[in-house]
Amino acid sequence: TLPGGFAAYVTGAGTATRAVVVASDVFGIHTGRNKAICDELAAEGYIVVMPDFFRGAYPDEGASPAWWQKLLQAPGILAPLNTPWSEVEDVLQQGVLPYLEQQGCVAGS
């Protein structure tokens, strides 16, 4: 959990001074492929933060085709794609950046 109570997947060397912020796909921060991408970047010496910009509002990637068809017809299903910038900015300004500063990362380095 990041400052401000924001959920995130965080990985990487504690001694790194460079960071990468990863935006997940619509399935969120808990999928294996998203984590694997972060882990690959961490193996290159970065602190990697993948914040949950959607705050848990993402579909189940293991659902059946019938479930997907029903889901795609549901009102608001594209909400994660329409997340207002102000909500993303809040996560970055109040969660990600303070965390990275605490870890010793410097902007522009």
N, CA, C and O atoms as CSV, one atom per row, in Angstrom:
chain,resi,resn,atom,element,x,y,z
A,1,THR,N,N,0.841,-1.183,0.000
A,1,THR,CA,C,0.000,0.000,0.000
A,1,THR,C,C,0.886,1.246,0.000
A,1,THR,O,O,1.850,1.338,0.759
A,2,LEU,N,N,0.547,2.181,-0.846
A,2,LEU,CA,C,1.292,3.426,-0.971
A,2,LEU,C,C,0.770,4.456,0.024
A,2,LEU,O,O,-0.305,4.275,0.596
A,3,PRO,N,N,1.527,5.546,0.235
A,3,PRO,CA,C,0.981,6.642,1.038
A,3,PRO,C,C,-0.381,7.055,0.479
A,3,PRO,O,O,-0.601,7.006,-0.731
A,4,GLY,N,N,-1.275,7.454,1.347
A,4,GLY,CA,C,-2.623,7.802,0.923
A,4,GLY,C,C,-3.541,6.601,0.857
A,4,GLY,O,O,-4.720,6.737,0.530
A,5,GLY,N,N,-3.006,5.405,1.170
A,5,GLY,CA,C,-3.810,4.193,1.177
A,5,GLY,C,C,-4.063,3.592,-0.191
A,5,GLY,O,O,-4.938,2.737,-0.330
A,6,PHE,N,N,-3.324,4.012,-1.203
A,6,PHE,CA,C,-3.522,3.496,-2.555
A,6,PHE,C,C,-2.878,2.127,-2.711
A,6,PHE,O,O,-1.745,1.914,-2.279
A,7,ALA,N,N,-3.602,1.201,-3.329
A,7,ALA,CA,C,-3.070,-0.137,-3.594
A,7,ALA,C,C,-2.117,-0.080,-4.782
A,7,ALA,O,O,-2.297,0.714,-5.705
A,8,ALA,N,N,-1.098,-0.939,-4.738
A,8,ALA,CA,C,-0.136,-0.991,-5.844
A,8,ALA,C,C,0.643,-2.290,-5.770
A,8,ALA,O,O,0.750,-2.910,-4.712
A,9,TYR,N,N,1.183,-2.691,-6.908
A,9,TYR,CA,C,2.169,-3.768,-6.953
A,9,TYR,C,C,3.516,-3.071,-7.039
A,9,TYR,O,O,3.764,-2.296,-7.963
A,10,VAL,N,N,4.386,-3.347,-6.074
A,10,VAL,CA,C,5.699,-2.711,-6.006
A,10,VAL,C,C,6.756,-3.798,-5.984
A,10,VAL,O,O,6.643,-4.769,-5.236
A,11,THR,N,N,7.773,-3.634,-6.797
A,11,THR,CA,C,8.864,-4.595,-6.840
A,11,THR,C,C,10.144,-3.866,-7.217
A,11,THR,O,O,10.103,-2.768,-7.770
A,12,GLY,N,N,11.268,-4.474,-6.917
A,12,GLY,CA,C,12.541,-3.895,-7.323
A,12,GLY,C,C,13.506,-3.734,-6.178
A,12,GLY,O,O,13.164,-3.904,-5.008
A,13,ALA,N,N,14.717,-3.401,-6.551
A,13,ALA,CA,C,15.809,-3.274,-5.593
A,13,ALA,C,C,15.602,-2.083,-4.670
A,13,ALA,O,O,15.236,-0.995,-5.112
A,14,GLY,N,N,15.840,-2.303,-3.391
A,14,GLY,CA,C,15.728,-1.233,-2.415
A,14,GLY,C,C,16.813,-0.183,-2.563
A,14,GLY,O,O,16.684,0.916,-2.023
A,15,THR,N,N,17.881,-0.501,-3.286
A,15,THR,CA,C,18.976,0.448,-3.468
A,15,THR,C,C,18.863,1.233,-4.768
A,15,THR,O,O,19.687,2.111,-5.029
A,16,ALA,N,N,17.865,0.937,-5.584
A,16,ALA,CA,C,17.697,1.632,-6.864
A,16,ALA,C,C,17.334,3.091,-6.623
A,16,ALA,O,O,16.602,3.413,-5.687
A,17,THR,N,N,17.848,3.960,-7.469
A,17,THR,CA,C,17.484,5.376,-7.402
A,17,THR,C,C,16.661,5.788,-8.617
A,17,THR,O,O,16.268,6.948,-8.750
A,18,ARG,N,N,16.407,4.837,-9.492
A,18,ARG,CA,C,15.572,5.095,-10.669
A,18,ARG,C,C,14.314,4.239,-10.563
A,18,ARG,O,O,14.333,3.130,-10.029
A,19,ALA,N,N,13.234,4.783,-11.083
A,19,ALA,CA,C,11.954,4.078,-10.960
A,19,ALA,C,C,11.190,4.107,-12.274
A,19,ALA,O,O,11.403,4.964,-13.132
A,20,VAL,N,N,10.296,3.142,-12.397
A,20,VAL,CA,C,9.366,3.075,-13.521
A,20,VAL,C,C,7.966,2.948,-12.931
A,20,VAL,O,O,7.728,2.124,-12.048
A,21,VAL,N,N,7.050,3.764,-13.420
A,21,VAL,CA,C,5.649,3.657,-13.024
A,21,VAL,C,C,4.925,2.982,-14.183
A,21,VAL,O,O,4.958,3.462,-15.316
A,22,VAL,N,N,4.271,1.863,-13.883
A,22,VAL,CA,C,3.590,1.066,-14.903
A,22,VAL,C,C,2.082,1.225,-14.735
A,22,VAL,O,O,1.557,1.116,-13.627
A,23,ALA,N,N,1.400,1.481,-15.831
A,23,ALA,CA,C,-0.064,1.498,-15.826
A,23,ALA,C,C,-0.539,0.125,-16.296
A,23,ALA,O,O,-0.136,-0.347,-17.359
A,24,SER,N,N,-1.385,-0.504,-15.510
A,24,SER,CA,C,-1.868,-1.845,-15.853
A,24,SER,C,C,-2.854,-1.785,-17.011
A,24,SER,O,O,-3.327,-0.719,-17.403
A,25,ASP,N,N,-3.148,-2.969,-17.546
A,25,ASP,CA,C,-4.225,-3.053,-18.526
A,25,ASP,C,C,-5.558,-3.052,-17.770
A,25,ASP,O,O,-5.578,-2.845,-16.557
A,26,VAL,N,N,-6.661,-3.280,-18.470
A,26,VAL,CA,C,-7.977,-3.201,-17.838
A,26,VAL,C,C,-8.214,-4.280,-16.789
A,26,VAL,O,O,-9.178,-4.191,-16.029
A,27,PHE,N,N,-7.355,-5.300,-16.731
A,27,PHE,CA,C,-7.544,-6.368,-15.753
A,27,PHE,C,C,-6.916,-6.045,-14.406
A,27,PHE,O,O,-7.055,-6.830,-13.468
A,28,GLY,N,N,-6.239,-4.930,-14.283
A,28,GLY,CA,C,-5.739,-4.483,-13.000
A,28,GLY,C,C,-4.366,-5.002,-12.628
A,28,GLY,O,O,-3.661,-5.602,-13.439
A,29,ILE,N,N,-4.007,-4.755,-11.380
A,29,ILE,CA,C,-2.639,-4.998,-10.911
A,29,ILE,C,C,-2.371,-6.427,-10.464
A,29,ILE,O,O,-1.223,-6.767,-10.178
A,30,HIS,N,N,-3.377,-7.262,-10.396
A,30,HIS,CA,C,-3.176,-8.595,-9.830
A,30,HIS,C,C,-2.983,-9.699,-10.865
A,30,HIS,O,O,-2.919,-10.873,-10.499
A,31,THR,N,N,-2.889,-9.355,-12.142
A,31,THR,CA,C,-2.725,-10.392,-13.159
A,31,THR,C,C,-1.256,-10.757,-13.327
A,31,THR,O,O,-0.365,-9.933,-13.123
A,32,GLY,N,N,-1.030,-11.992,-13.696
A,32,GLY,CA,C,0.331,-12.500,-13.833
A,32,GLY,C,C,1.151,-11.777,-14.874
A,32,GLY,O,O,2.329,-11.503,-14.646
A,33,ARG,N,N,0.554,-11.456,-16.021
A,33,ARG,CA,C,1.324,-10.796,-17.080
A,33,ARG,C,C,1.756,-9.399,-16.654
A,33,ARG,O,O,2.897,-9.004,-16.896
A,34,ASN,N,N,0.861,-8.651,-16.022
A,34,ASN,CA,C,1.225,-7.312,-15.553
A,34,ASN,C,C,2.362,-7.381,-14.540
A,34,ASN,O,O,3.305,-6.592,-14.601
A,35,LYS,N,N,2.270,-8.320,-13.617
A,35,LYS,CA,C,3.334,-8.468,-12.616
A,35,LYS,C,C,4.640,-8.912,-13.265
A,35,LYS,O,O,5.715,-8.465,-12.864
A,36,ALA,N,N,4.555,-9.786,-14.264
A,36,ALA,CA,C,5.770,-10.260,-14.943
A,36,ALA,C,C,6.501,-9.108,-15.631
A,36,ALA,O,O,7.730,-9.046,-15.608
A,37,ILE,N,N,5.749,-8.204,-16.237
A,37,ILE,CA,C,6.363,-7.034,-16.868
A,37,ILE,C,C,7.094,-6.207,-15.817
A,37,ILE,O,O,8.227,-5.778,-16.034
A,38,CYS,N,N,6.445,-5.986,-14.682
A,38,CYS,CA,C,7.072,-5.220,-13.601
A,38,CYS,C,C,8.323,-5.925,-13.091
A,38,CYS,O,O,9.345,-5.283,-12.846
A,39,ASP,N,N,8.244,-7.228,-12.932
A,39,ASP,CA,C,9.391,-7.993,-12.436
A,39,ASP,C,C,10.568,-7.938,-13.410
A,39,ASP,O,O,11.724,-7.894,-12.990
A,40,GLU,N,N,10.269,-7.940,-14.712
A,40,GLU,CA,C,11.342,-7.826,-15.712
A,40,GLU,C,C,12.052,-6.481,-15.590
A,40,GLU,O,O,13.279,-6.417,-15.662
A,41,LEU,N,N,11.294,-5.420,-15.407
A,41,LEU,CA,C,11.892,-4.095,-15.238
A,41,LEU,C,C,12.696,-4.020,-13.942
A,41,LEU,O,O,13.771,-3.420,-13.907
A,42,ALA,N,N,12.177,-4.626,-12.884
A,42,ALA,CA,C,12.889,-4.634,-11.604
A,42,ALA,C,C,14.212,-5.375,-11.717
A,42,ALA,O,O,15.196,-4.989,-11.087
A,43,ALA,N,N,14.242,-6.429,-12.513
A,43,ALA,CA,C,15.477,-7.196,-12.705
A,43,ALA,C,C,16.558,-6.358,-13.387
A,43,ALA,O,O,17.743,-6.683,-13.313
A,44,GLU,N,N,16.142,-5.281,-14.048
A,44,GLU,CA,C,17.095,-4.368,-14.687
A,44,GLU,C,C,17.576,-3.279,-13.729
A,44,GLU,O,O,18.341,-2.399,-14.122
A,45,GLY,N,N,17.128,-3.338,-12.469
A,45,GLY,CA,C,17.632,-2.411,-11.459
A,45,GLY,C,C,16.734,-1.242,-11.117
A,45,GLY,O,O,17.190,-0.270,-10.515
A,46,TYR,N,N,15.475,-1.317,-11.486
A,46,TYR,CA,C,14.534,-0.240,-11.191
A,46,TYR,C,C,13.626,-0.611,-10.023
A,46,TYR,O,O,13.353,-1.787,-9.784
A,47,ILE,N,N,13.166,0.403,-9.304
A,47,ILE,CA,C,12.009,0.227,-8.434
A,47,ILE,C,C,10.807,0.394,-9.357
A,47,ILE,O,O,10.739,1.361,-10.117
A,48,VAL,N,N,9.876,-0.524,-9.299
A,48,VAL,CA,C,8.727,-0.493,-10.203
A,48,VAL,C,C,7.448,-0.408,-9.373
A,48,VAL,O,O,7.225,-1.203,-8.460
A,49,VAL,N,N,6.626,0.567,-9.710
A,49,VAL,CA,C,5.349,0.760,-9.022
A,49,VAL,C,C,4.238,0.689,-10.060
A,49,VAL,O,O,4.231,1.437,-11.038
A,50,MET,N,N,3.300,-0.225,-9.829
A,50,MET,CA,C,2.114,-0.330,-10.685
A,50,MET,C,C,0.904,-0.025,-9.801
A,50,MET,O,O,0.361,-0.927,-9.163
A,51,PRO,N,N,0.478,1.248,-9.759
A,51,PRO,CA,C,-0.654,1.614,-8.903
A,51,PRO,C,C,-1.981,1.121,-9.472
A,51,PRO,O,O,-2.133,0.941,-10.680
A,52,ASP,N,N,-2.922,0.913,-8.580
A,52,ASP,CA,C,-4.261,0.489,-8.989
A,52,ASP,C,C,-5.089,1.733,-9.302
A,52,ASP,O,O,-5.878,2.193,-8.477
A,53,PHE,N,N,-4.896,2.267,-10.509
A,53,PHE,CA,C,-5.623,3.464,-10.908
A,53,PHE,C,C,-7.129,3.232,-10.930
A,53,PHE,O,O,-7.899,4.177,-10.759
A,54,PHE,N,N,-7.562,1.983,-11.138
A,54,PHE,CA,C,-8.987,1.679,-11.236
A,54,PHE,C,C,-9.609,1.354,-9.879
A,54,PHE,O,O,-10.816,1.134,-9.778
A,55,ARG,N,N,-8.783,1.325,-8.845
A,55,ARG,CA,C,-9.237,1.082,-7.464
A,55,ARG,C,C,-10.112,-0.163,-7.361
A,55,ARG,O,O,-11.178,-0.150,-6.746
A,56,GLY,N,N,-9.633,-1.230,-7.974
A,56,GLY,CA,C,-10.290,-2.526,-7.867
A,56,GLY,C,C,-11.432,-2.767,-8.835
A,56,GLY,O,O,-12.014,-3.852,-8.824
A,57,ALA,N,N,-11.776,-1.798,-9.670
A,57,ALA,CA,C,-12.915,-1.945,-10.587
A,57,ALA,C,C,-12.458,-2.472,-11.939
A,57,ALA,O,O,-12.378,-1.718,-12.909
A,58,TYR,N,N,-12.156,-3.778,-12.004
A,58,TYR,CA,C,-11.756,-4.384,-13.268
A,58,TYR,C,C,-12.384,-5.763,-13.386
A,58,TYR,O,O,-12.713,-6.395,-12.382
A,59,PRO,N,N,-12.549,-6.230,-14.633
A,59,PRO,CA,C,-13.226,-7.510,-14.860
A,59,PRO,C,C,-12.349,-8.713,-14.525
A,59,PRO,O,O,-11.133,-8.591,-14.381
A,60,ASP,N,N,-12.976,-9.854,-14.406
A,60,ASP,CA,C,-12.289,-11.115,-14.142
A,60,ASP,C,C,-11.803,-11.695,-15.463
A,60,ASP,O,O,-12.610,-12.032,-16.329
A,61,GLU,N,N,-10.468,-11.813,-15.623
A,61,GLU,CA,C,-9.933,-12.289,-16.900
A,61,GLU,C,C,-10.207,-13.766,-17.157
A,61,GLU,O,O,-10.049,-14.225,-18.288
A,62,GLY,N,N,-10.613,-14.519,-16.144
A,62,GLY,CA,C,-10.874,-15.939,-16.329
A,62,GLY,C,C,-12.334,-16.260,-16.593
A,62,GLY,O,O,-12.726,-17.426,-16.576
A,63,ALA,N,N,-13.132,-15.247,-16.833
A,63,ALA,CA,C,-14.565,-15.459,-17.008
A,63,ALA,C,C,-14.877,-16.137,-18.346
A,63,ALA,O,O,-14.094,-16.072,-19.294
A,64,SER,N,N,-16.031,-16.781,-18.393
A,64,SER,CA,C,-16.470,-17.481,-19.605
A,64,SER,C,C,-16.869,-16.482,-20.691
A,64,SER,O,O,-17.150,-15.322,-20.387
A,65,PRO,N,N,-16.897,-16.920,-21.958
A,65,PRO,CA,C,-17.316,-16.030,-23.047
A,65,PRO,C,C,-18.715,-15.445,-22.830
A,65,PRO,O,O,-18.955,-14.281,-23.152
A,66,ALA,N,N,-19.635,-16.244,-22.289
A,66,ALA,CA,C,-20.989,-15.733,-22.044
A,66,ALA,C,C,-20.952,-14.611,-21.011
A,66,ALA,O,O,-21.670,-13.618,-21.130
A,67,TRP,N,N,-20.114,-14.782,-20.004
A,67,TRP,CA,C,-19.971,-13.744,-18.978
A,67,TRP,C,C,-19.433,-12.466,-19.604
A,67,TRP,O,O,-19.907,-11.375,-19.287
A,68,TRP,N,N,-18.439,-12.589,-20.499
A,68,TRP,CA,C,-17.866,-11.420,-21.171
A,68,TRP,C,C,-18.914,-10.700,-22.008
A,68,TRP,O,O,-18.986,-9.471,-21.994
A,69,GLN,N,N,-19.726,-11.459,-22.736
A,69,GLN,CA,C,-20.752,-10.835,-23.565
A,69,GLN,C,C,-21.716,-10.037,-22.695
A,69,GLN,O,O,-22.079,-8.910,-23.031
A,70,LYS,N,N,-22.122,-10.619,-21.592
A,70,LYS,CA,C,-23.021,-9.925,-20.671
A,70,LYS,C,C,-22.330,-8.693,-20.092
A,70,LYS,O,O,-22.935,-7.628,-19.977
A,71,LEU,N,N,-21.071,-8.847,-19.735
A,71,LEU,CA,C,-20.322,-7.749,-19.137
A,71,LEU,C,C,-20.187,-6.572,-20.096
A,71,LEU,O,O,-20.354,-5.419,-19.699
A,72,LEU,N,N,-19.887,-6.863,-21.354
A,72,LEU,CA,C,-19.689,-5.796,-22.330
A,72,LEU,C,C,-20.961,-5.006,-22.607
A,72,LEU,O,O,-20.903,-3.878,-23.096
A,73,GLN,N,N,-22.113,-5.601,-22.294
A,73,GLN,CA,C,-23.381,-4.907,-22.479
A,73,GLN,C,C,-23.796,-4.144,-21.223
A,73,GLN,O,O,-24.764,-3.384,-21.248
A,74,ALA,N,N,-23.077,-4.342,-20.144
A,74,ALA,CA,C,-23.434,-3.705,-18.878
A,74,ALA,C,C,-23.102,-2.215,-18.903
A,74,ALA,O,O,-22.074,-1.813,-19.449
A,75,PRO,N,N,-23.976,-1.395,-18.308
A,75,PRO,CA,C,-23.679,0.031,-18.242
A,75,PRO,C,C,-22.415,0.259,-17.411
A,75,PRO,O,O,-22.225,-0.376,-16.374
A,76,GLY,N,N,-21.582,1.139,-17.858
A,76,GLY,CA,C,-20.401,1.497,-17.081
A,76,GLY,C,C,-19.212,0.570,-17.220
A,76,GLY,O,O,-18.197,0.785,-16.558
A,77,ILE,N,N,-19.299,-0.462,-18.064
A,77,ILE,CA,C,-18.202,-1.418,-18.170
A,77,ILE,C,C,-16.919,-0.748,-18.635
A,77,ILE,O,O,-15.824,-1.172,-18.266
A,78,LEU,N,N,-17.047,0.274,-19.427
A,78,LEU,CA,C,-15.852,0.949,-19.913
A,78,LEU,C,C,-15.364,2.027,-18.948
A,78,LEU,O,O,-14.514,2.841,-19.308
A,79,ALA,N,N,-15.889,2.036,-17.738
A,79,ALA,CA,C,-15.482,3.031,-16.747
A,79,ALA,C,C,-13.976,3.078,-16.528
A,79,ALA,O,O,-13.414,4.170,-16.434
A,80,PRO,N,N,-13.291,1.912,-16.440
A,80,PRO,CA,C,-11.842,2.010,-16.254
A,80,PRO,C,C,-11.143,2.747,-17.392
A,80,PRO,O,O,-10.111,3.384,-17.180
A,81,LEU,N,N,-11.694,2.664,-18.583
A,81,LEU,CA,C,-11.091,3.365,-19.713
A,81,LEU,C,C,-11.398,4.853,-19.678
A,81,LEU,O,O,-10.731,5.653,-20.333
A,82,ASN,N,N,-12.404,5.209,-18.915
A,82,ASN,CA,C,-12.820,6.608,-18.825
A,82,ASN,C,C,-12.501,7.214,-17.464
A,82,ASN,O,O,-13.118,8.201,-17.063
A,83,THR,N,N,-11.543,6.627,-16.754
A,83,THR,CA,C,-11.164,7.151,-15.442
A,83,THR,C,C,-10.676,8.585,-15.613
A,83,THR,O,O,-9.765,8.828,-16.405
A,84,PRO,N,N,-11.260,9.540,-14.890
A,84,PRO,CA,C,-10.843,10.931,-15.030
A,84,PRO,C,C,-9.373,11.124,-14.653
A,84,PRO,O,O,-8.876,10.495,-13.719
A,85,TRP,N,N,-8.688,11.996,-15.386
A,85,TRP,CA,C,-7.283,12.266,-15.108
A,85,TRP,C,C,-7.086,12.688,-13.653
A,85,TRP,O,O,-6.067,12.350,-13.051
A,86,SER,N,N,-8.043,13.423,-13.077
A,86,SER,CA,C,-7.891,13.881,-11.695
A,86,SER,C,C,-7.724,12.708,-10.737
A,86,SER,O,O,-6.994,12.818,-9.752
A,87,GLU,N,N,-8.395,11.580,-11.010
A,87,GLU,CA,C,-8.241,10.410,-10.146
A,87,GLU,C,C,-6.880,9.761,-10.331
A,87,GLU,O,O,-6.272,9.298,-9.366
A,88,VAL,N,N,-6.402,9.726,-11.562
A,88,VAL,CA,C,-5.067,9.180,-11.824
A,88,VAL,C,C,-4.019,10.087,-11.187
A,88,VAL,O,O,-3.072,9.613,-10.560
A,89,GLU,N,N,-4.199,11.384,-11.354
A,89,GLU,CA,C,-3.259,12.354,-10.796
A,89,GLU,C,C,-3.190,12.244,-9.276
A,89,GLU,O,O,-2.105,12.340,-8.702
A,90,ASP,N,N,-4.329,12.045,-8.616
A,90,ASP,CA,C,-4.341,11.876,-7.159
A,90,ASP,C,C,-3.471,10.702,-6.739
A,90,ASP,O,O,-2.687,10.813,-5.796
A,91,VAL,N,N,-3.606,9.584,-7.432
A,91,VAL,CA,C,-2.807,8.402,-7.097
A,91,VAL,C,C,-1.324,8.712,-7.275
A,91,VAL,O,O,-0.503,8.338,-6.437
A,92,LEU,N,N,-0.982,9.393,-8.364
A,92,LEU,CA,C,0.423,9.725,-8.615
A,92,LEU,C,C,0.961,10.721,-7.591
A,92,LEU,O,O,2.018,10.498,-7.000
A,93,GLN,N,N,0.239,11.814,-7.382
A,93,GLN,CA,C,0.722,12.887,-6.508
A,93,GLN,C,C,0.699,12.518,-5.025
A,93,GLN,O,O,1.604,12.893,-4.280
A,94,GLN,N,N,-0.317,11.794,-4.600
A,94,GLN,CA,C,-0.471,11.500,-3.178
A,94,GLN,C,C,0.058,10.131,-2.777
A,94,GLN,O,O,0.253,9.866,-1.591
A,95,GLY,N,N,0.291,9.262,-3.752
A,95,GLY,CA,C,0.739,7.912,-3.432
A,95,GLY,C,C,2.077,7.548,-4.029
A,95,GLY,O,O,3.025,7.264,-3.297
A,96,VAL,N,N,2.170,7.551,-5.361
A,96,VAL,CA,C,3.366,7.060,-6.048
A,96,VAL,C,C,4.579,7.946,-5.792
A,96,VAL,O,O,5.622,7.453,-5.360
A,97,LEU,N,N,4.457,9.241,-6.050
A,97,LEU,CA,C,5.622,10.119,-5.909
A,97,LEU,C,C,6.150,10.188,-4.478
A,97,LEU,O,O,7.364,10.113,-4.288
A,98,PRO,N,N,5.291,10.329,-3.457
A,98,PRO,CA,C,5.825,10.296,-2.092
A,98,PRO,C,C,6.533,8.979,-1.763
A,98,PRO,O,O,7.563,8.978,-1.088
A,99,TYR,N,N,5.982,7.864,-2.236
A,99,TYR,CA,C,6.626,6.571,-1.992
A,99,TYR,C,C,8.012,6.535,-2.624
A,99,TYR,O,O,8.978,6.124,-1.981
A,100,LEU,N,N,8.114,6.960,-3.875
A,100,LEU,CA,C,9.403,6.921,-4.564
A,100,LEU,C,C,10.416,7.860,-3.912
A,100,LEU,O,O,11.602,7.538,-3.841
A,101,GLU,N,N,9.962,9.004,-3.441
A,101,GLU,CA,C,10.866,9.909,-2.720
A,101,GLU,C,C,11.370,9.256,-1.440
A,101,GLU,O,O,12.544,9.388,-1.095
A,102,GLN,N,N,10.490,8.554,-0.736
A,102,GLN,CA,C,10.906,7.837,0.482
A,102,GLN,C,C,11.955,6.778,0.173
A,102,GLN,O,O,12.800,6.468,1.014
A,103,GLN,N,N,11.900,6.224,-1.034
A,103,GLN,CA,C,12.852,5.179,-1.430
A,103,GLN,C,C,14.165,5.755,-1.949
A,103,GLN,O,O,15.092,5.004,-2.250
A,104,GLY,N,N,14.254,7.075,-2.057
A,104,GLY,CA,C,15.481,7.704,-2.521
A,104,GLY,C,C,15.544,7.971,-4.006
A,104,GLY,O,O,16.603,8.318,-4.528
A,105,CYS,N,N,14.431,7.816,-4.694
A,105,CYS,CA,C,14.411,8.103,-6.130
A,105,CYS,C,C,14.294,9.609,-6.337
A,105,CYS,O,O,13.616,10.308,-5.582
A,106,VAL,N,N,14.965,10.088,-7.368
A,106,VAL,CA,C,14.971,11.513,-7.666
A,106,VAL,C,C,14.412,11.721,-9.064
A,106,VAL,O,O,14.817,11.037,-10.004
A,107,ALA,N,N,13.491,12.655,-9.207
A,107,ALA,CA,C,12.896,12.934,-10.517
A,107,ALA,C,C,13.966,13.398,-11.492
A,107,ALA,O,O,14.819,14.221,-11.159
A,108,GLY,N,N,13.906,12.860,-12.690
A,108,GLY,CA,C,14.827,13.265,-13.733
A,108,GLY,C,C,16.171,12.573,-13.693
A,108,GLY,O,O,17.049,12.890,-14.495
A,109,SER,N,N,16.352,11.633,-12.773
A,109,SER,CA,C,17.663,10.965,-12.694
A,109,SER,C,C,17.724,9.767,-13.600
A,109,SER,O,O,18.750,9.089,-13.659
